[in-house]
Amino acid sequence: MSNTIIQLLASEKFNGEGYSNWKSNINTILVINDLRFELTEECPPIPSSTATQNVQDVYDRWVRANEKAQTYILASISDVLNKKYEVMPIAHEIMASLQEMFRQSSSSLRHEAIKYVYVTRMKDGTNVREHVLDTMVHFNIVEAHRAMIDETSQVSMILESLLERYLPFKKKLS
């Protein structure tokens, strides 16, 4: 499974644009793989030779999680960013540095998400479900940044973004 995830991350590398979407994707992957704790917990001290097996296991789990999280992060960023961060040994340090460099203000993120919803149109060959879910993610970003788009408007915006061949479906819901 991890090779598939790395291939997916490598196919659309973060290059400085769309930080919030990229971060959300990375966090989702880390949660699914039970690695999210690595970004919130400090590295436990290196166990002594007399440490219990439990202490050794906790340390080993954190080290493995850090290595996987670091691999996922590095696989998902552009080559230029990768060169900068490949020398950082701790995944949460990489994330903190990227956040400092690329985070946007709440109003900027809200504006970007609203603009996305207004201008995005379904592309031929795109799965309808994926298109709708992608649009819903942007509605959630808008809401997370203290703005509201009521459900009726959300449905209208999604219907307007669909291809013309879905016109009969649009009319049934109108």
Chimera marker file (.cmm) of the C-alpha trace (Angstrom):
<marker_set name="trace">
<marker id="1" x="0.000" y="0.000" z="0.000" r="1" g="1" b="0" radius="0.5"/>
<marker id="2" x="2.765" y="2.464" z="0.801" r="1" g="1" b="0" radius="0.5"/>
<marker id="3" x="4.239" y="2.202" z="-2.725" r="1" g="1" b="0" radius="0.5"/>
<marker id="4" x="0.841" y="3.132" z="-4.156" r="1" g="1" b="0" radius="0.5"/>
<marker id="5" x="0.605" y="6.105" z="-1.813" r="1" g="1" b="0" radius="0.5"/>
<marker id="6" x="4.119" y="7.264" z="-2.704" r="1" g="1" b="0" radius="0.5"/>
<marker id="7" x="3.309" y="6.993" z="-6.423" r="1" g="1" b="0" radius="0.5"/>
<marker id="8" x="0.112" y="8.977" z="-5.887" r="1" g="1" b="0" radius="0.5"/>
<marker id="9" x="1.947" y="11.674" z="-3.933" r="1" g="1" b="0" radius="0.5"/>
<marker id="10" x="4.723" y="11.853" z="-6.500" r="1" g="1" b="0" radius="0.5"/>
<marker id="11" x="2.250" y="12.300" z="-9.359" r="1" g="1" b="0" radius="0.5"/>
<marker id="12" x="1.025" y="15.716" z="-8.143" r="1" g="1" b="0" radius="0.5"/>
<marker id="13" x="3.884" y="17.269" z="-6.224" r="1" g="1" b="0" radius="0.5"/>
<marker id="14" x="3.419" y="20.348" z="-4.070" r="1" g="1" b="0" radius="0.5"/>
<marker id="15" x="5.336" y="23.245" z="-5.614" r="1" g="1" b="0" radius="0.5"/>
<marker id="16" x="4.263" y="26.095" z="-3.376" r="1" g="1" b="0" radius="0.5"/>
<marker id="17" x="0.704" y="26.508" z="-4.627" r="1" g="1" b="0" radius="0.5"/>
<marker id="18" x="-2.343" y="25.068" z="-2.900" r="1" g="1" b="0" radius="0.5"/>
<marker id="19" x="-0.662" y="24.551" z="0.463" r="1" g="1" b="0" radius="0.5"/>
<marker id="20" x="-3.894" y="23.938" z="2.385" r="1" g="1" b="0" radius="0.5"/>
<marker id="21" x="-5.025" y="21.202" z="-0.033" r="1" g="1" b="0" radius="0.5"/>
<marker id="22" x="-1.592" y="19.591" z="0.028" r="1" g="1" b="0" radius="0.5"/>
<marker id="23" x="-1.450" y="19.669" z="3.832" r="1" g="1" b="0" radius="0.5"/>
<marker id="24" x="-4.931" y="18.206" z="4.076" r="1" g="1" b="0" radius="0.5"/>
<marker id="25" x="-3.925" y="15.353" z="1.749" r="1" g="1" b="0" radius="0.5"/>
<marker id="26" x="-0.752" y="14.620" z="3.729" r="1" g="1" b="0" radius="0.5"/>
<marker id="27" x="-2.663" y="14.660" z="7.013" r="1" g="1" b="0" radius="0.5"/>
<marker id="28" x="-5.262" y="12.280" z="5.574" r="1" g="1" b="0" radius="0.5"/>
<marker id="29" x="-2.570" y="9.858" z="4.444" r="1" g="1" b="0" radius="0.5"/>
<marker id="30" x="-0.855" y="10.031" z="7.828" r="1" g="1" b="0" radius="0.5"/>
<marker id="31" x="-4.133" y="9.382" z="9.662" r="1" g="1" b="0" radius="0.5"/>
<marker id="32" x="-5.035" y="6.444" z="7.411" r="1" g="1" b="0" radius="0.5"/>
<marker id="33" x="-1.605" y="4.919" z="8.022" r="1" g="1" b="0" radius="0.5"/>
<marker id="34" x="-1.708" y="5.585" z="11.788" r="1" g="1" b="0" radius="0.5"/>
<marker id="35" x="1.255" y="7.973" z="11.515" r="1" g="1" b="0" radius="0.5"/>
<marker id="36" x="-0.358" y="11.280" z="12.481" r="1" g="1" b="0" radius="0.5"/>
<marker id="37" x="0.913" y="10.979" z="16.065" r="1" g="1" b="0" radius="0.5"/>
<marker id="38" x="4.417" y="11.506" z="14.733" r="1" g="1" b="0" radius="0.5"/>
<marker id="39" x="3.609" y="15.114" z="13.881" r="1" g="1" b="0" radius="0.5"/>
<marker id="40" x="2.328" y="15.852" z="17.385" r="1" g="1" b="0" radius="0.5"/>
<marker id="41" x="4.573" y="13.787" z="19.665" r="1" g="1" b="0" radius="0.5"/>
<marker id="42" x="8.218" y="14.501" z="20.364" r="1" g="1" b="0" radius="0.5"/>
<marker id="43" x="10.741" y="11.776" z="19.723" r="1" g="1" b="0" radius="0.5"/>
<marker id="44" x="11.104" y="9.677" z="22.861" r="1" g="1" b="0" radius="0.5"/>
<marker id="45" x="14.627" y="9.546" z="24.310" r="1" g="1" b="0" radius="0.5"/>
<marker id="46" x="16.912" y="6.871" z="22.923" r="1" g="1" b="0" radius="0.5"/>
<marker id="47" x="16.438" y="3.895" z="25.239" r="1" g="1" b="0" radius="0.5"/>
<marker id="48" x="19.344" y="2.797" z="27.385" r="1" g="1" b="0" radius="0.5"/>
<marker id="49" x="20.669" y="-0.747" z="27.161" r="1" g="1" b="0" radius="0.5"/>
<marker id="50" x="18.737" y="-1.543" z="30.354" r="1" g="1" b="0" radius="0.5"/>
<marker id="51" x="15.420" y="-0.131" z="29.112" r="1" g="1" b="0" radius="0.5"/>
<marker id="52" x="12.332" y="-2.317" z="29.179" r="1" g="1" b="0" radius="0.5"/>
<marker id="53" x="11.004" y="-3.838" z="25.981" r="1" g="1" b="0" radius="0.5"/>
<marker id="54" x="8.002" y="-1.495" z="26.185" r="1" g="1" b="0" radius="0.5"/>
<marker id="55" x="10.273" y="1.592" z="26.229" r="1" g="1" b="0" radius="0.5"/>
<marker id="56" x="12.245" y="0.193" z="23.273" r="1" g="1" b="0" radius="0.5"/>
<marker id="57" x="9.013" y="-0.550" z="21.385" r="1" g="1" b="0" radius="0.5"/>
<marker id="58" x="7.687" y="3.001" z="21.892" r="1" g="1" b="0" radius="0.5"/>
<marker id="59" x="10.940" y="4.459" z="20.584" r="1" g="1" b="0" radius="0.5"/>
<marker id="60" x="11.086" y="2.062" z="17.618" r="1" g="1" b="0" radius="0.5"/>
<marker id="61" x="7.452" y="2.804" z="16.702" r="1" g="1" b="0" radius="0.5"/>
<marker id="62" x="8.143" y="6.550" z="16.686" r="1" g="1" b="0" radius="0.5"/>
<marker id="63" x="11.306" y="6.144" z="14.560" r="1" g="1" b="0" radius="0.5"/>
<marker id="64" x="9.473" y="3.964" z="11.998" r="1" g="1" b="0" radius="0.5"/>
<marker id="65" x="6.531" y="6.385" z="11.878" r="1" g="1" b="0" radius="0.5"/>
<marker id="66" x="8.894" y="9.335" z="11.410" r="1" g="1" b="0" radius="0.5"/>
<marker id="67" x="10.696" y="7.597" z="8.544" r="1" g="1" b="0" radius="0.5"/>
<marker id="68" x="7.401" y="6.786" z="6.795" r="1" g="1" b="0" radius="0.5"/>
<marker id="69" x="5.944" y="10.266" z="7.363" r="1" g="1" b="0" radius="0.5"/>
<marker id="70" x="9.163" y="11.861" z="6.108" r="1" g="1" b="0" radius="0.5"/>
<marker id="71" x="9.074" y="9.628" z="3.010" r="1" g="1" b="0" radius="0.5"/>
<marker id="72" x="5.451" y="10.591" z="2.280" r="1" g="1" b="0" radius="0.5"/>
<marker id="73" x="6.184" y="14.286" z="2.727" r="1" g="1" b="0" radius="0.5"/>
<marker id="74" x="9.342" y="14.251" z="0.589" r="1" g="1" b="0" radius="0.5"/>
<marker id="75" x="7.622" y="12.196" z="-2.134" r="1" g="1" b="0" radius="0.5"/>
<marker id="76" x="4.861" y="14.787" z="-2.327" r="1" g="1" b="0" radius="0.5"/>
<marker id="77" x="6.928" y="17.963" z="-2.727" r="1" g="1" b="0" radius="0.5"/>
<marker id="78" x="8.748" y="19.407" z="-5.714" r="1" g="1" b="0" radius="0.5"/>
<marker id="79" x="12.381" y="18.532" z="-6.342" r="1" g="1" b="0" radius="0.5"/>
<marker id="80" x="13.475" y="22.023" z="-5.280" r="1" g="1" b="0" radius="0.5"/>
<marker id="81" x="11.691" y="21.740" z="-1.925" r="1" g="1" b="0" radius="0.5"/>
<marker id="82" x="12.825" y="18.133" z="-1.574" r="1" g="1" b="0" radius="0.5"/>
<marker id="83" x="16.492" y="19.157" z="-1.784" r="1" g="1" b="0" radius="0.5"/>
<marker id="84" x="15.941" y="21.645" z="1.022" r="1" g="1" b="0" radius="0.5"/>
<marker id="85" x="14.113" y="19.230" z="3.335" r="1" g="1" b="0" radius="0.5"/>
<marker id="86" x="15.746" y="15.861" z="2.679" r="1" g="1" b="0" radius="0.5"/>
<marker id="87" x="18.430" y="16.733" z="5.229" r="1" g="1" b="0" radius="0.5"/>
<marker id="88" x="15.857" y="17.356" z="7.981" r="1" g="1" b="0" radius="0.5"/>
<marker id="89" x="15.581" y="14.152" z="10.009" r="1" g="1" b="0" radius="0.5"/>
<marker id="90" x="12.239" y="14.854" z="11.723" r="1" g="1" b="0" radius="0.5"/>
<marker id="91" x="8.965" y="14.920" z="9.744" r="1" g="1" b="0" radius="0.5"/>
<marker id="92" x="7.195" y="17.406" z="12.026" r="1" g="1" b="0" radius="0.5"/>
<marker id="93" x="10.105" y="19.850" z="11.582" r="1" g="1" b="0" radius="0.5"/>
<marker id="94" x="9.640" y="19.625" z="7.810" r="1" g="1" b="0" radius="0.5"/>
<marker id="95" x="5.913" y="20.275" z="8.184" r="1" g="1" b="0" radius="0.5"/>
<marker id="96" x="6.496" y="23.218" z="10.534" r="1" g="1" b="0" radius="0.5"/>
<marker id="97" x="8.967" y="24.778" z="8.117" r="1" g="1" b="0" radius="0.5"/>
<marker id="98" x="6.636" y="24.304" z="5.142" r="1" g="1" b="0" radius="0.5"/>
<marker id="99" x="3.756" y="25.790" z="7.119" r="1" g="1" b="0" radius="0.5"/>
<marker id="100" x="5.823" y="28.824" z="8.027" r="1" g="1" b="0" radius="0.5"/>
<marker id="101" x="6.842" y="29.288" z="4.412" r="1" g="1" b="0" radius="0.5"/>
<marker id="102" x="3.500" y="28.676" z="2.664" r="1" g="1" b="0" radius="0.5"/>
<marker id="103" x="0.590" y="29.178" z="5.034" r="1" g="1" b="0" radius="0.5"/>
<marker id="104" x="-1.960" y="31.717" z="3.996" r="1" g="1" b="0" radius="0.5"/>
<marker id="105" x="-4.240" y="33.980" z="5.940" r="1" g="1" b="0" radius="0.5"/>
<marker id="106" x="-7.737" y="32.749" z="6.677" r="1" g="1" b="0" radius="0.5"/>
<marker id="107" x="-9.309" y="35.350" z="4.394" r="1" g="1" b="0" radius="0.5"/>
<marker id="108" x="-6.962" y="34.389" z="1.567" r="1" g="1" b="0" radius="0.5"/>
<marker id="109" x="-7.819" y="30.694" z="1.936" r="1" g="1" b="0" radius="0.5"/>
<marker id="110" x="-11.536" y="31.485" z="2.090" r="1" g="1" b="0" radius="0.5"/>
<marker id="111" x="-11.268" y="33.640" z="-1.045" r="1" g="1" b="0" radius="0.5"/>
<marker id="112" x="-9.280" y="30.959" z="-2.881" r="1" g="1" b="0" radius="0.5"/>
<marker id="113" x="-11.844" y="28.262" z="-2.010" r="1" g="1" b="0" radius="0.5"/>
<marker id="114" x="-14.824" y="30.409" z="-3.031" r="1" g="1" b="0" radius="0.5"/>
<marker id="115" x="-13.104" y="31.351" z="-6.286" r="1" g="1" b="0" radius="0.5"/>
<marker id="116" x="-12.391" y="27.672" z="-6.972" r="1" g="1" b="0" radius="0.5"/>
<marker id="117" x="-16.066" y="26.779" z="-6.514" r="1" g="1" b="0" radius="0.5"/>
<marker id="118" x="-17.202" y="29.595" z="-8.811" r="1" g="1" b="0" radius="0.5"/>
<marker id="119" x="-14.789" y="28.942" z="-11.677" r="1" g="1" b="0" radius="0.5"/>
<marker id="120" x="-14.320" y="25.174" z="-11.654" r="1" g="1" b="0" radius="0.5"/>
<marker id="121" x="-16.207" y="23.219" z="-14.256" r="1" g="1" b="0" radius="0.5"/>
<marker id="122" x="-16.272" y="19.472" z="-14.580" r="1" g="1" b="0" radius="0.5"/>
<marker id="123" x="-13.827" y="18.255" z="-17.197" r="1" g="1" b="0" radius="0.5"/>
<marker id="124" x="-14.810" y="15.615" z="-19.722" r="1" g="1" b="0" radius="0.5"/>
<marker id="125" x="-13.672" y="12.206" z="-18.514" r="1" g="1" b="0" radius="0.5"/>
<marker id="126" x="-13.843" y="13.198" z="-14.847" r="1" g="1" b="0" radius="0.5"/>
<marker id="127" x="-15.846" y="11.004" z="-12.511" r="1" g="1" b="0" radius="0.5"/>
<marker id="128" x="-18.972" y="12.878" z="-11.318" r="1" g="1" b="0" radius="0.5"/>
<marker id="129" x="-18.555" y="11.619" z="-7.770" r="1" g="1" b="0" radius="0.5"/>
<marker id="130" x="-14.932" y="12.809" z="-7.598" r="1" g="1" b="0" radius="0.5"/>
<marker id="131" x="-15.897" y="16.198" z="-9.020" r="1" g="1" b="0" radius="0.5"/>
<marker id="132" x="-18.687" y="16.644" z="-6.462" r="1" g="1" b="0" radius="0.5"/>
<marker id="133" x="-16.478" y="15.505" z="-3.567" r="1" g="1" b="0" radius="0.5"/>
<marker id="134" x="-13.713" y="17.875" z="-4.679" r="1" g="1" b="0" radius="0.5"/>
<marker id="135" x="-16.191" y="20.753" z="-4.739" r="1" g="1" b="0" radius="0.5"/>
<marker id="136" x="-17.509" y="19.771" z="-1.307" r="1" g="1" b="0" radius="0.5"/>
<marker id="137" x="-13.968" y="19.875" z="0.091" r="1" g="1" b="0" radius="0.5"/>
<marker id="138" x="-13.788" y="23.505" z="-0.998" r="1" g="1" b="0" radius="0.5"/>
<marker id="139" x="-17.149" y="24.255" z="0.641" r="1" g="1" b="0" radius="0.5"/>
<marker id="140" x="-15.684" y="22.811" z="3.847" r="1" g="1" b="0" radius="0.5"/>
<marker id="141" x="-12.613" y="25.042" z="3.525" r="1" g="1" b="0" radius="0.5"/>
<marker id="142" x="-14.890" y="28.063" z="3.143" r="1" g="1" b="0" radius="0.5"/>
<marker id="143" x="-16.820" y="27.047" z="6.262" r="1" g="1" b="0" radius="0.5"/>
<marker id="144" x="-13.643" y="26.317" z="8.228" r="1" g="1" b="0" radius="0.5"/>
<marker id="145" x="-12.570" y="29.908" z="7.548" r="1" g="1" b="0" radius="0.5"/>
<marker id="146" x="-15.718" y="31.496" z="8.926" r="1" g="1" b="0" radius="0.5"/>
<marker id="147" x="-17.916" y="31.882" z="5.857" r="1" g="1" b="0" radius="0.5"/>
<marker id="148" x="-21.101" y="30.086" z="4.960" r="1" g="1" b="0" radius="0.5"/>
<marker id="149" x="-22.635" y="29.003" z="1.687" r="1" g="1" b="0" radius="0.5"/>
<marker id="150" x="-26.109" y="27.588" z="2.339" r="1" g="1" b="0" radius="0.5"/>
<marker id="151" x="-26.966" y="24.078" z="1.117" r="1" g="1" b="0" radius="0.5"/>
<marker id="152" x="-29.293" y="25.279" z="-1.636" r="1" g="1" b="0" radius="0.5"/>
<marker id="153" x="-26.551" y="27.473" z="-3.068" r="1" g="1" b="0" radius="0.5"/>
<marker id="154" x="-24.043" y="24.636" z="-2.774" r="1" g="1" b="0" radius="0.5"/>
<marker id="155" x="-26.311" y="22.309" z="-4.752" r="1" g="1" b="0" radius="0.5"/>
<marker id="156" x="-26.874" y="25.013" z="-7.387" r="1" g="1" b="0" radius="0.5"/>
<marker id="157" x="-23.137" y="25.651" z="-7.710" r="1" g="1" b="0" radius="0.5"/>
<marker id="158" x="-22.393" y="21.945" z="-8.095" r="1" g="1" b="0" radius="0.5"/>
<marker id="159" x="-25.139" y="21.509" z="-10.696" r="1" g="1" b="0" radius="0.5"/>
<marker id="160" x="-23.885" y="24.519" z="-12.665" r="1" g="1" b="0" radius="0.5"/>
<marker id="161" x="-20.373" y="23.054" z="-12.712" r="1" g="1" b="0" radius="0.5"/>
<marker id="162" x="-21.482" y="19.774" z="-14.334" r="1" g="1" b="0" radius="0.5"/>
<marker id="163" x="-21.067" y="18.981" z="-18.027" r="1" g="1" b="0" radius="0.5"/>
<marker id="164" x="-23.980" y="19.675" z="-20.387" r="1" g="1" b="0" radius="0.5"/>
<marker id="165" x="-24.778" y="15.982" z="-20.756" r="1" g="1" b="0" radius="0.5"/>
<marker id="166" x="-26.019" y="16.133" z="-17.149" r="1" g="1" b="0" radius="0.5"/>
<marker id="167" x="-28.598" y="18.796" z="-18.090" r="1" g="1" b="0" radius="0.5"/>
<marker id="168" x="-31.553" y="16.381" z="-17.657" r="1" g="1" b="0" radius="0.5"/>
<marker id="169" x="-30.297" y="15.645" z="-14.139" r="1" g="1" b="0" radius="0.5"/>
<marker id="170" x="-30.009" y="19.373" z="-13.437" r="1" g="1" b="0" radius="0.5"/>
<marker id="171" x="-33.619" y="19.933" z="-14.549" r="1" g="1" b="0" radius="0.5"/>
<marker id="172" x="-34.944" y="17.129" z="-12.332" r="1" g="1" b="0" radius="0.5"/>
<marker id="173" x="-33.355" y="18.691" z="-9.254" r="1" g="1" b="0" radius="0.5"/>
<marker id="174" x="-34.341" y="22.253" z="-10.078" r="1" g="1" b="0" radius="0.5"/>
<link id1="1" id2="2" r="1" g="1" b="0" radius="0.2"/>
<link id1="2" id2="3" r="1" g="1" b="0" radius="0.2"/>
<link id1="3" id2="4" r="1" g="1" b="0" radius="0.2"/>
<link id1="4" id2="5" r="1" g="1" b="0" radius="0.2"/>
<link id1="5" id2="6" r="1" g="1" b="0" radius="0.2"/>
<link id1="6" id2="7" r="1" g="1" b="0" radius="0.2"/>
<link id1="7" id2="8" r="1" g="1" b="0" radius="0.2"/>
<link id1="8" id2="9" r="1" g="1" b="0" radius="0.2"/>
<link id1="9" id2="10" r="1" g="1" b="0" radius="0.2"/>
<link id1="10" id2="11" r="1" g="1" b="0" radius="0.2"/>
<link id1="11" id2="12" r="1" g="1" b="0" radius="0.2"/>
<link id1="12" id2="13" r="1" g="1" b="0" radius="0.2"/>
<link id1="13" id2="14" r="1" g="1" b="0" radius="0.2"/>
<link id1="14" id2="15" r="1" g="1" b="0" radius="0.2"/>
<link id1="15" id2="16" r="1" g="1" b="0" radius="0.2"/>
<link id1="16" id2="17" r="1" g="1" b="0" radius="0.2"/>
<link id1="17" id2="18" r="1" g="1" b="0" radius="0.2"/>
<link id1="18" id2="19" r="1" g="1" b="0" radius="0.2"/>
<link id1="19" id2="20" r="1" g="1" b="0" radius="0.2"/>
<link id1="20" id2="21" r="1" g="1" b="0" radius="0.2"/>
<link id1="21" id2="22" r="1" g="1" b="0" radius="0.2"/>
<link id1="22" id2="23" r="1" g="1" b="0" radius="0.2"/>
<link id1="23" id2="24" r="1" g="1" b="0" radius="0.2"/>
<link id1="24" id2="25" r="1" g="1" b="0" radius="0.2"/>
<link id1="25" id2="26" r="1" g="1" b="0" radius="0.2"/>
<link id1="26" id2="27" r="1" g="1" b="0" radius="0.2"/>
<link id1="27" id2="28" r="1" g="1" b="0" radius="0.2"/>
<link id1="28" id2="29" r="1" g="1" b="0" radius="0.2"/>
<link id1="29" id2="30" r="1" g="1" b="0" radius="0.2"/>
<link id1="30" id2="31" r="1" g="1" b="0" radius="0.2"/>
<link id1="31" id2="32" r="1" g="1" b="0" radius="0.2"/>
<link id1="32" id2="33" r="1" g="1" b="0" radius="0.2"/>
<link id1="33" id2="34" r="1" g="1" b="0" radius="0.2"/>
<link id1="34" id2="35" r="1" g="1" b="0" radius="0.2"/>
<link id1="35" id2="36" r="1" g="1" b="0" radius="0.2"/>
<link id1="36" id2="37" r="1" g="1" b="0" radius="0.2"/>
<link id1="37" id2="38" r="1" g="1" b="0" radius="0.2"/>
<link id1="38" id2="39" r="1" g="1" b="0" radius="0.2"/>
<link id1="39" id2="40" r="1" g="1" b="0" radius="0.2"/>
<link id1="40" id2="41" r="1" g="1" b="0" radius="0.2"/>
<link id1="41" id2="42" r="1" g="1" b="0" radius="0.2"/>
<link id1="42" id2="43" r="1" g="1" b="0" radius="0.2"/>
<link id1="43" id2="44" r="1" g="1" b="0" radius="0.2"/>
<link id1="44" id2="45" r="1" g="1" b="0" radius="0.2"/>
<link id1="45" id2="46" r="1" g="1" b="0" radius="0.2"/>
<link id1="46" id2="47" r="1" g="1" b="0" radius="0.2"/>
<link id1="47" id2="48" r="1" g="1" b="0" radius="0.2"/>
<link id1="48" id2="49" r="1" g="1" b="0" radius="0.2"/>
<link id1="49" id2="50" r="1" g="1" b="0" radius="0.2"/>
<link id1="50" id2="51" r="1" g="1" b="0" radius="0.2"/>
<link id1="51" id2="52" r="1" g="1" b="0" radius="0.2"/>
<link id1="52" id2="53" r="1" g="1" b="0" radius="0.2"/>
<link id1="53" id2="54" r="1" g="1" b="0" radius="0.2"/>
<link id1="54" id2="55" r="1" g="1" b="0" radius="0.2"/>
<link id1="55" id2="56" r="1" g="1" b="0" radius="0.2"/>
<link id1="56" id2="57" r="1" g="1" b="0" radius="0.2"/>
<link id1="57" id2="58" r="1" g="1" b="0" radius="0.2"/>
<link id1="58" id2="59" r="1" g="1" b="0" radius="0.2"/>
<link id1="59" id2="60" r="1" g="1" b="0" radius="0.2"/>
<link id1="60" id2="61" r="1" g="1" b="0" radius="0.2"/>
<link id1="61" id2="62" r="1" g="1" b="0" radius="0.2"/>
<link id1="62" id2="63" r="1" g="1" b="0" radius="0.2"/>
<link id1="63" id2="64" r="1" g="1" b="0" radius="0.2"/>
<link id1="64" id2="65" r="1" g="1" b="0" radius="0.2"/>
<link id1="65" id2="66" r="1" g="1" b="0" radius="0.2"/>
<link id1="66" id2="67" r="1" g="1" b="0" radius="0.2"/>
<link id1="67" id2="68" r="1" g="1" b="0" radius="0.2"/>
<link id1="68" id2="69" r="1" g="1" b="0" radius="0.2"/>
<link id1="69" id2="70" r="1" g="1" b="0" radius="0.2"/>
<link id1="70" id2="71" r="1" g="1" b="0" radius="0.2"/>
<link id1="71" id2="72" r="1" g="1" b="0" radius="0.2"/>
<link id1="72" id2="73" r="1" g="1" b="0" radius="0.2"/>
<link id1="73" id2="74" r="1" g="1" b="0" radius="0.2"/>
<link id1="74" id2="75" r="1" g="1" b="0" radius="0.2"/>
<link id1="75" id2="76" r="1" g="1" b="0" radius="0.2"/>
<link id1="76" id2="77" r="1" g="1" b="0" radius="0.2"/>
<link id1="77" id2="78" r="1" g="1" b="0" radius="0.2"/>
<link id1="78" id2="79" r="1" g="1" b="0" radius="0.2"/>
<link id1="79" id2="80" r="1" g="1" b="0" radius="0.2"/>
<link id1="80" id2="81" r="1" g="1" b="0" radius="0.2"/>
<link id1="81" id2="82" r="1" g="1" b="0" radius="0.2"/>
<link id1="82" id2="83" r="1" g="1" b="0" radius="0.2"/>
<link id1="83" id2="84" r="1" g="1" b="0" radius="0.2"/>
<link id1="84" id2="85" r="1" g="1" b="0" radius="0.2"/>
<link id1="85" id2="86" r="1" g="1" b="0" radius="0.2"/>
<link id1="86" id2="87" r="1" g="1" b="0" radius="0.2"/>
<link id1="87" id2="88" r="1" g="1" b="0" radius="0.2"/>
<link id1="88" id2="89" r="1" g="1" b="0" radius="0.2"/>
<link id1="89" id2="90" r="1" g="1" b="0" radius="0.2"/>
<link id1="90" id2="91" r="1" g="1" b="0" radius="0.2"/>
<link id1="91" id2="92" r="1" g="1" b="0" radius="0.2"/>
<link id1="92" id2="93" r="1" g="1" b="0" radius="0.2"/>
<link id1="93" id2="94" r="1" g="1" b="0" radius="0.2"/>
<link id1="94" id2="95" r="1" g="1" b="0" radius="0.2"/>
<link id1="95" id2="96" r="1" g="1" b="0" radius="0.2"/>
<link id1="96" id2="97" r="1" g="1" b="0" radius="0.2"/>
<link id1="97" id2="98" r="1" g="1" b="0" radius="0.2"/>
<link id1="98" id2="99" r="1" g="1" b="0" radius="0.2"/>
<link id1="99" id2="100" r="1" g="1" b="0" radius="0.2"/>
<link id1="100" id2="101" r="1" g="1" b="0" radius="0.2"/>
<link id1="101" id2="102" r="1" g="1" b="0" radius="0.2"/>
<link id1="102" id2="103" r="1" g="1" b="0" radius="0.2"/>
<link id1="103" id2="104" r="1" g="1" b="0" radius="0.2"/>
<link id1="104" id2="105" r="1" g="1" b="0" radius="0.2"/>
<link id1="105" id2="106" r="1" g="1" b="0" radius="0.2"/>
<link id1="106" id2="107" r="1" g="1" b="0" radius="0.2"/>
<link id1="107" id2="108" r="1" g="1" b="0" radius="0.2"/>
<link id1="108" id2="109" r="1" g="1" b="0" radius="0.2"/>
<link id1="109" id2="110" r="1" g="1" b="0" radius="0.2"/>
<link id1="110" id2="111" r="1" g="1" b="0" radius="0.2"/>
<link id1="111" id2="112" r="1" g="1" b="0" radius="0.2"/>
<link id1="112" id2="113" r="1" g="1" b="0" radius="0.2"/>
<link id1="113" id2="114" r="1" g="1" b="0" radius="0.2"/>
<link id1="114" id2="115" r="1" g="1" b="0" radius="0.2"/>
<link id1="115" id2="116" r="1" g="1" b="0" radius="0.2"/>
<link id1="116" id2="117" r="1" g="1" b="0" radius="0.2"/>
<link id1="117" id2="118" r="1" g="1" b="0" radius="0.2"/>
<link id1="118" id2="119" r="1" g="1" b="0" radius="0.2"/>
<link id1="119" id2="120" r="1" g="1" b="0" radius="0.2"/>
<link id1="120" id2="121" r="1" g="1" b="0" radius="0.2"/>
<link id1="121" id2="122" r="1" g="1" b="0" radius="0.2"/>
<link id1="122" id2="123" r="1" g="1" b="0" radius="0.2"/>
<link id1="123" id2="124" r="1" g="1" b="0" radius="0.2"/>
<link id1="124" id2="125" r="1" g="1" b="0" radius="0.2"/>
<link id1="125" id2="126" r="1" g="1" b="0" radius="0.2"/>
<link id1="126" id2="127" r="1" g="1" b="0" radius="0.2"/>
<link id1="127" id2="128" r="1" g="1" b="0" radius="0.2"/>
<link id1="128" id2="129" r="1" g="1" b="0" radius="0.2"/>
<link id1="129" id2="130" r="1" g="1" b="0" radius="0.2"/>
<link id1="130" id2="131" r="1" g="1" b="0" radius="0.2"/>
<link id1="131" id2="132" r="1" g="1" b="0" radius="0.2"/>
<link id1="132" id2="133" r="1" g="1" b="0" radius="0.2"/>
<link id1="133" id2="134" r="1" g="1" b="0" radius="0.2"/>
<link id1="134" id2="135" r="1" g="1" b="0" radius="0.2"/>
<link id1="135" id2="136" r="1" g="1" b="0" radius="0.2"/>
<link id1="136" id2="137" r="1" g="1" b="0" radius="0.2"/>
<link id1="137" id2="138" r="1" g="1" b="0" radius="0.2"/>
<link id1="138" id2="139" r="1" g="1" b="0" radius="0.2"/>
<link id1="139" id2="140" r="1" g="1" b="0" radius="0.2"/>
<link id1="140" id2="141" r="1" g="1" b="0" radius="0.2"/>
<link id1="141" id2="142" r="1" g="1" b="0" radius="0.2"/>
<link id1="142" id2="143" r="1" g="1" b="0" radius="0.2"/>
<link id1="143" id2="144" r="1" g="1" b="0" radius="0.2"/>
<link id1="144" id2="145" r="1" g="1" b="0" radius="0.2"/>
<link id1="145" id2="146" r="1" g="1" b="0" radius="0.2"/>
<link id1="146" id2="147" r="1" g="1" b="0" radius="0.2"/>
<link id1="147" id2="148" r="1" g="1" b="0" radius="0.2"/>
<link id1="148" id2="149" r="1" g="1" b="0" radius="0.2"/>
<link id1="149" id2="150" r="1" g="1" b="0" radius="0.2"/>
<link id1="150" id2="151" r="1" g="1" b="0" radius="0.2"/>
<link id1="151" id2="152" r="1" g="1" b="0" radius="0.2"/>
<link id1="152" id2="153" r="1" g="1" b="0" radius="0.2"/>
<link id1="153" id2="154" r="1" g="1" b="0" radius="0.2"/>
<link id1="154" id2="155" r="1" g="1" b="0" radius="0.2"/>
<link id1="155" id2="156" r="1" g="1" b="0" radius="0.2"/>
<link id1="156" id2="157" r="1" g="1" b="0" radius="0.2"/>
<link id1="157" id2="158" r="1" g="1" b="0" radius="0.2"/>
<link id1="158" id2="159" r="1" g="1" b="0" radius="0.2"/>
<link id1="159" id2="160" r="1" g="1" b="0" radius="0.2"/>
<link id1="160" id2="161" r="1" g="1" b="0" radius="0.2"/>
<link id1="161" id2="162" r="1" g="1" b="0" radius="0.2"/>
<link id1="162" id2="163" r="1" g="1" b="0" radius="0.2"/>
<link id1="163" id2="164" r="1" g="1" b="0" radius="0.2"/>
<link id1="164" id2="165" r="1" g="1" b="0" radius="0.2"/>
<link id1="165" id2="166" r="1" g="1" b="0" radius="0.2"/>
<link id1="166" id2="167" r="1" g="1" b="0" radius="0.2"/>
<link id1="167" id2="168" r="1" g="1" b="0" radius="0.2"/>
<link id1="168" id2="169" r="1" g="1" b="0" radius="0.2"/>
<link id1="169" id2="170" r="1" g="1" b="0" radius="0.2"/>
<link id1="170" id2="171" r="1" g="1" b="0" radius="0.2"/>
<link id1="171" id2="172" r="1" g="1" b="0" radius="0.2"/>
<link id1="172" id2="173" r="1" g="1" b="0" radius="0.2"/>
<link id1="173" id2="174" r="1" g="1" b="0" radius="0.2"/>
</marker_set>
